Amino acid sequence: MPVAQFDIGSLWVNTLLVQPLEDHAQHSARLGALVDAGKAETLFEADDPAVNWLKANVIHGISALLGNAGFTSAPQVAVTARVEAQTLGAFAPMRNQPGAYLTGVYVVRAPAGQPVLGARDDGCPGSISFYDPRVGMNMNAIRKDPYVLYHHTIKFEPGLLIIWPGYVPYFVHPHLSDEPAVRIWMDARVVAG
């Protein structure tokens, strides 16, 4: 089962993995069908080629981030997952993931937003924003300083895998489509390593 080659980026002083997975269309369609069939509660427990493909890519991405953090051998991680079907107007308030060493999301479906009468045009529908966890660090930033921006926004696209440290605050912007957006959220704890 092929897994992606990951590029690790930086988000302030943190590492961040933002990777569109190749050949995701068939797997995402199957994952969406499993969610539509009511298998969301036990999705990561299913013995299905699409679920196994996603798990392999998630574990590979986690290993890449942990290797970047200095782990010299592949640590044992426990990954839990939950499925979210975001409906029209739904959003997730700013939060982080206490207890998770790393957290992430895989985008199964990301329908295009539609204009909403009276809505602002700067709302970034169908996106996730990350906020600098170092309170006040950008207060002294000057132009061209890499820390001048206190947030970073990424638009959700089908097949996109994002993994970041669990302590980094994030906000999921309101969903502005009649068709639900489907995402699989994951938390990883290092068990041994």
N, C-alpha and C positions, 0 to 999 in steps of 0.2 A: 504494500500500500504506500504510494508516494506521499511524502510530506513536503511542505514548503521549505525553502531556504529563507531564513528570517534575517531581516536587517533590524538591528537594535538602534533606536534613536534616543535622544535625550529630551527630557521635559524638566526644565530648570536643572536641579541637581539629581533628578530621578531618571531611571531608565523607562522606556516606553516602547512597546512593540505595536506597530500599526501595519498590518499585513493583509492585503487582498489575497485570498487563497485561490490558486489556480484550479481550474476544473471544478469550481464550486457549484455550478448551475444544477447539475443532476443531483448532487448530494443535498443542496439547499432545498430543492423541490421535494425530495424524499423526506427531509426533516420537517418541512412545512406540512406535508401530508400526514406525518405522524402526529404533529401538534393538532391539526384539524380533526384527526380521528380520536382525539381525547387522550393521547398518550403523553401529555406534557408532564404529568407528575413523575413518571418513571422513565423519562426519555433517556437519561444517561445510563440506565440499567438495561436498556434494550440491546439485544444482540442483532444489530442491523448494520449492513455495510456503511450506510451514511453516518450513523452514530459512531461506529468504529473509526471511520475516516476523520470525523471531527475530534474525537478523543485523541487520536494519534497526533493530529496537528496541534492541539492544545498542550499536550505533554511535551511535544517537541519545542513549542514556543516558550513554555515555562522553563524547560531545560536551558534554552538559549539565554533567557533573561538571567537565570541563576548562574550560568557560566560566566556571563558578563559581570555579575556581582562578585565573582571570585570563588564560587564553589568549584573545587577541583575534580570532584566526582559527581556523577548524577545522583542527586538526593532523592529520597523517597518523598513523594508528595501525595496528599489526599485531596482530590478535587471533587467538589460538590457543584451541582448545576441546578438552575431553575429556569423555566421558560416564561417569557413575558410576551403577551400579546397586547400591544399598546393601541388603544382605540382613540377615536377622534377626541381631541382636547386633553388627553391624558399626558401626564409628565411625571418625572420622578424628582422630588426635591433634592437639594444638595445634600450629599452624604458621603461617607467613606465606608469601608467594609472592616469594622473591628474584628479582630481574630483571624483575618485573612492576610497571609504574607503577600500574595498577589491576588488580584481580581481581574476579571476580563469579561468581554462580551463577544459573541459571534452573531453577525447579522444574517438572519435567514431571509427575511423580507423587509424591504424598505420602500414602500410605495411613495411616489412623488406627492408632495404636499399640494394642496389646492388653496387658492386665495380665499381668505375668510373676510367677509364684509366687516369693515371697521377694525381689522387686525393690523398691528404694526408690521412693517416690512423688515424689521431687524431682529426677528425672534428666532432665527436659525432652526426652523422646524426640522425634525428628523436628524438631530445632531446631538452630540454629547460635548460638554465643556468640562475641562479640568482646571482646577484652581491651585495656585501655588500654596503648598501646605505650610510654608515658612511665613507666618504672619508678619506683615510689615516689611518683608525683605525688599520689595520693589519701591518702597517709599523714597529711597535715596537714588534710585536708578536715573541715569541720564540717557539722552538720545544715543542710539546704537549700542546700549548696554543690553546683553542678552536677557537680562532679568526685568526689563522695563514693562513687559506685559505680565499681568498677574493671572491671565487665563489663556487657555488654548482650546479651540473648538475644532471638532472633526465631524464631518457629515457622514452619517450612516449610509453605507452602500451594501447591497447584497454580496455575501462572500467575504466581508471584512472581519478580521480577527484583531481585537485590541486587547492587550494585557498590560497592566500597570501595577505599581505597589498599592496594597490595600489601604494605606493611610492617606493617599492622595484624594482630596475631595473632588466630587464630580456632580454634574447636574445634567439630566436628560431633558431636553427641550420639549415643549408640547408637540404632540403629533397632530398634523393637520390634513388628514386624509380619511375618507370613509372606509377605506380598506385597512384592516389592522396591520401594524408593523409587528413582526415576530423576531424576537432576539433570545439568545440563550446566554444567560449570565453565569459566570463561573467564579468560584472562590477556591484558592489553593492554599493549603497549609503544609509547611515542611514538617514531615513526620520524623525523618532521620536523615542525616547527611552531614 
